[in-house]
Amino acid sequence: MKRLLDNIMWNALSGPHAKYACGTAAAKRYAVGFSPLIGFADAGAPNFAGLDAHCRPGEQFYCAGWSGAAPAGWRIEAETTLLKMVWEAATPGADEARDAIALGPQHVEQALALAALTKPGPFGPRTIELGEYFGCFDGGRLVAMAGERMLAGTLREVSGVCTHPDFQGRGLARRLMLKLIRRQKLRGETPFLHVMSDNIGARELYRRMGFGNYLESVVRVISTG
């Protein structure tokens, strides 16, 4: 099952999330409004031509697992490495965030604003439709959130984890993550996440929580012509 993580974007887009995707048998992307991710059937030799009819000029996407020059009509905007981590600990024994609120359409603007401020990774106005999202509020203001994004087999990604700077240090995001992990484990799913390789603090936090390293890979931000 873990091997699905080797090409998780494709396995999600061509599998359980195909209903949210568009593209061809060789290349797919999440539809406009969802997370700007693309996947290829052969990640090492990506077929960008399969996306030509499904992308608008100037759009930016995240993709992983390939190297070399960008094809004609595409531009590499940034490149770094990320680490895929998989939950290895026991199921959390209790819900530590019972007061968290499930996020819905009425919370999209606040979720987008929090993501823009804290930059937890690619996030779109329909991202919260990809799974369960929970938030912590202070007087009606969303101050922390965490949710689910990619899904392949029984692998379920924990994503969109962020806390407003004014509320950091209180363990809000950690409790939200454990809430999600508990729910996933009780459904028979295996939680995983992505973290930038150079984010040592986050990597160590996730390791202490119960995640183990699985695979490090190149990730690129690319844009159309």
Secondary structure as the mmCIF struct_conf table of DSSP 4:
data_model
#
loop_
_struct_conf.conf_type_id
_struct_conf.id
_struct_conf.beg_label_comp_id
_struct_conf.beg_label_asym_id
_struct_conf.beg_label_seq_id
_struct_conf.end_label_comp_id
_struct_conf.end_label_asym_id
_struct_conf.end_label_seq_id
HELX_RH_3T_P HELX_RH_3T_P1 LYS A 2 ASN A 7
HELX_RH_AL_P HELX_RH_AL_P1 ILE A 8 LEU A 13
TURN_TY1_P TURN_TY1_P1 SER A 14 HIS A 17
HELX_RH_3T_P HELX_RH_3T_P2 ALA A 18 TYR A 20
STRN STRN1 ALA A 21 GLY A 23
BEND BEND1 ALA A 25 ALA A 26
STRN STRN2 ALA A 27 TYR A 30
HELX_LH_PP_P HELX_LH_PP_P1 ALA A 31 ALA A 31
TURN_TY1_P TURN_TY1_P2 VAL A 32 GLY A 33
BEND BEND2 PHE A 34 PHE A 34
STRN STRN3 LEU A 37 LEU A 37
STRN STRN4 ILE A 38 PHE A 40
BEND BEND3 ALA A 41 ASP A 42
TURN_TY1_P TURN_TY1_P3 ALA A 43 GLY A 44
BEND BEND4 ALA A 45 ALA A 45
HELX_RH_3T_P HELX_RH_3T_P3 PHE A 48 HIS A 54
TURN_TY1_P TURN_TY1_P4 PRO A 57 GLY A 58
STRN STRN5 GLN A 60 ALA A 64
BEND BEND5 GLY A 65 GLY A 65
BEND BEND6 GLY A 68 GLY A 68
HELX_LH_PP_P HELX_LH_PP_P2 ALA A 69 PRO A 71
TURN_TY1_P TURN_TY1_P5 ALA A 72 GLY A 73
STRN STRN6 TRP A 74 TRP A 87
BEND BEND7 ALA A 89 ALA A 89
HELX_LH_PP_P HELX_LH_PP_P3 ALA A 90 PRO A 92
BEND BEND8 GLY A 93 ALA A 94
TURN_TY1_P TURN_TY1_P6 GLU A 96 ASP A 99
STRN STRN7 ILE A 101 ALA A 102
HELX_RH_3T_P HELX_RH_3T_P4 PRO A 105 HIS A 107
HELX_RH_AL_P HELX_RH_AL_P2 VAL A 108 THR A 118
BEND BEND9 GLY A 121 GLY A 121
TURN_TY1_P TURN_TY1_P7 PRO A 125 ARG A 126
HELX_RH_3T_P HELX_RH_3T_P5 THR A 127 LEU A 130
BEND BEND10 GLY A 131 GLY A 131
STRN STRN8 TYR A 133 ASP A 138
TURN_TY1_P TURN_TY1_P8 GLY A 139 GLY A 140
STRN STRN9 ARG A 141 ALA A 152
TURN_TY1_P TURN_TY1_P9 GLY A 153 THR A 154
STRN STRN10 LEU A 155 THR A 163
HELX_RH_3T_P HELX_RH_3T_P6 PRO A 165 PHE A 167
TURN_TY1_P TURN_TY1_P10 GLN A 168 GLY A 169
BEND BEND11 ARG A 170 ARG A 170
HELX_RH_AL_P HELX_RH_AL_P3 LEU A 172 LEU A 186
TURN_TY1_P TURN_TY1_P11 ARG A 187 GLY A 188
STRN STRN11 THR A 190 MET A 196
TURN_TY1_P TURN_TY1_P12 SER A 197 ASP A 198
HELX_RH_AL_P HELX_RH_AL_P4 ILE A 200 MET A 209
TURN_TY1_P TURN_TY1_P13 GLY A 210 GLY A 210
STRN STRN12 PHE A 211 THR A 224
#
